[in-house]
Amino acid sequence: MKIYIARHGETVWNREFRVCGRTDLELTERGIEQAHLLAQEVKQYNIAQIISSPLKRALKTSEVVSEKTGIPVTVDDRLIEQDYGRFEGVSGKDEGFLENKKKFAYRYPGGESMMMVAARVYPLIDEIREKYCDKNVLLICHGGVCRVINTYFQDVTNEEFFHWNMENAKLKEYEV
């Protein structure tokens, strides 16, 4: 079994390098193009199911991939992006945001911690491994969630975790 992850296509806030957690933004035209390119790549793999975040940017990416590949999509709320609280919409270079990003057990003021994200994402991966044990699955979600999924499969240092990034509409494969 393999689990693939992909981050959604580009949004305006991605282009502007703004922190985007729960704000439900649409894809840009470039983001839709990226979703079509992702679909072409996904065709190379024997993927049985797409599981998507409910946010518009991930869901639209999932729908484009599904339309082009015929792979069914289900939505799971546990793949929703991290709640960045009062840092929602600020520059991704904001010093307060970056300082909070280094503290995995610390809740963003008005939001959630990275450990809280892991507490909802890890059980989902366990369920997927059990339910789809002989099939490949694609999760389409968000940068912060992709960062947490990566830690499920790979040990990383705090510094590596802080700097790990998933580009828009790129695919990463994990062998289960």
N, C-alpha and C positions, 0 to 999 in steps of 0.2 A: 504494500500500500504506500502511496505517496500523498502527501498533503502539499498543495501549492497555495501560495498566498500572492495576492496582488493588491496594491494600493489603488484606489479610485483614480480616474482621470483628473486633469487639472481643473481647479476652480479659480475664480478671481483672487481669492485670498491666498492661494498657493502662489500665484504669479506675483502678488504683492508681498510675499514672505510674511504673512500675518498668521498668528496662531488661530487655528480653526479646530475646535472640538465639536461641540454639539450644535453650532450654528448650521442650519440646514441649507447649504448652498447648492446651486445647480452647477453642472459642468459648463466650462467655456466651450467654444467651438473646437479649440485645440484639445480640450479634455475628451470631447466626443470622438475626435480623430484618434486620440490615444487609445480609447476603448476599442475602436475598430482594429487598430494594430494589435492590441492585446488579444482580440478574438482570433486573428490570424495565427498568432503564436500558440494560443491554446489548442488550436486544431491539430497541432503536432502530437498532442498527448491524449491518452485514453482517460479522459476525465468524465466521471459518471454524474457528478452533482456539483452545483455552485451553491455556496451558502454566503449570503450577503448581509452586510449591515443594513439597517432600515433607513439610514440617511440618504437623501436624494442623490448625492454625488456617487456613493457606492452602488446604490440600487440601479441608477442609470447605466453605470459601467457594467454591472451584472446583466442587465437587460440587453445591452448591445452584444455582449459576448454570447449570451444565450440565443439571441436571434440569429447570429452568424454560425453558431455551432450546434444548435439543437439541444444543448445541455440544460436540464431543468434548473430553476433557481428556487431556493427557499430563503426566507429571511429569518435571521436570529438576532434578537435585540442585544445579545451579549457581545456582538461585534461592533456596537456603536463606539464612536471615538471617545477618548478620555474627556471628562469634564474638566476644563481648565479654569473654571470659575472666573475670577475677576481678570484673568489674563486673556480671556477670549477676545480675539480681534486685535491684540497688541502686536507689535513687531516681533518676529521670531528672534530678534537680537536684543529684545528688552532685557536689561540686567536682572530685574526681579524674576522674570519668567525663567531665564537661564539658571539662576540660582535655585529656584524651586525644582527645576528639571533634574538637578543633581541629587535631590532628596527623595528617594524612591518610596519611603514610608510616610512622607509628608504630604498632606492634602493641599492641593492648590487652594488658596482662600476661596471659599464658596464652591469648590469642586471636589475632585477625588484624587487619591494618590495612585501612583503607578502600581502599587501592591493591590489596590482595590480593583484595578483593571485586570491584573493577573488572577485575582480571586474569581472573576467571572469568565475569563477566557480559558484558563487551564482546564476547568471541568468540561467546557465545550469541546476542547480538543480530545479529552478522554472519551467523551460520548461519541465523537466522530470516529475515533479509532475503533470503538466497539461496534458501532452501527454499520460502518463502511469498511470493515476490516479487509475485504478483498477488492476494494475499489479505490480509485483516485478521486480526491475531492479538491475543489478550488474555493478558497475563502477570499472574498473581495471586501476589503475593509479600509482601514485608515493607517496613517503613519505610526501613531502611538500604539495602536493595537498590533500592527506588524512587528514593532519593536518587542513587544511582550511575547508574541508568538515565537519570535526568534529565540528568546530565552528558554522557551519550553524545550527546544530541540538542541540548543547549543549553550554551553557555559560561556559567559562573557564577564569581563571585569566591569566594575562600575564605570570606568572611563570609556570602555568599548560600548557599553550600553548607552551612555550619554551621547556619543558621537554616531551611533548606528542610524542609518537613514535608508528609507525605502522610497525610491523615486515613483512618481505618478505612473500608473498603468504598467509597471514592471512586474515580472513574474519571478518568484523564488520557489524552489522545490526543496522539500524535506522528505527523506526516506523514513518511513515508520517501521 
